[in-house]
Amino acid sequence: MARSGRGHETFVSNSVERVSRPASGWFDLPVRNVLSAAVLVASVALMSGCSGSVSVGSDSIDKDDLASKVSSLIADQTGTTPDSVTCPDDLKAEEGEKTRCTATSGEDSGDVEVEVTSVKDGTASFSITPVYTVSKEEAAQQVSDQLTEQTGQTPDDVTCPEDLEAKVGESETCVITAGSDTVDVDVTVSSVDDAGNATLDIQVADSVN
């Protein structure tokens, strides 16, 4: 696991010297961790990209018709029919137009991106691709686990503001709480494989807030 900045031995020394400010020991400590984002989106995660078609009303695709088609495609690919699929609005029937629909199965849900690929003779063809997401709770837990593993100190709390899309370059800033100190942590998706396994780079800020 790559590190930059201070070496591990220096960090251990500093953390001992700064017991009264435990967050200080986490400065300049980069962490990389791999986790499965795919498990968070239930049956949608089993999909590969696929395509379908739907009739066009005037210049748009009715959101309920689109949701029905997406549900059928998920069932065809995964063998499981979602309890529900919802799309936020009617989709403009033009090549390149996109929207996201949400499939729900039991307590799990996941998004799929829908893109219009062509429109001909009153029928719109479209592709759907699963959108893998790391929940804010799982991201926070990964930050806590990795910092504990590398430093021997467990944060009092870690909070992340929102779910993180498992897409290379997507990032958010989480906050570590240790005693009276809070420290920002940048969490960035550095890679995602075909199964939705995301590699997260975690970089701790160099000073308390």
Protein Blocks (a to p, Z undefined) as FASTA:
>chain_A
ZZehjdfklmmmmmmmmmmlmmlmmgoiacdddddfklmnmjmlmpccdddddddehjbc
cfklmmmmmmmmmmmmnopacfbdcdfbdcddbehiacdddddehjbccddddddfbdce
hiacddddddddddfklmmmmmmmmmmmmnopacfbdcdfbdcdddehiacdddddehjb
ccddddddfbdcfkopacddddddfbdZZ
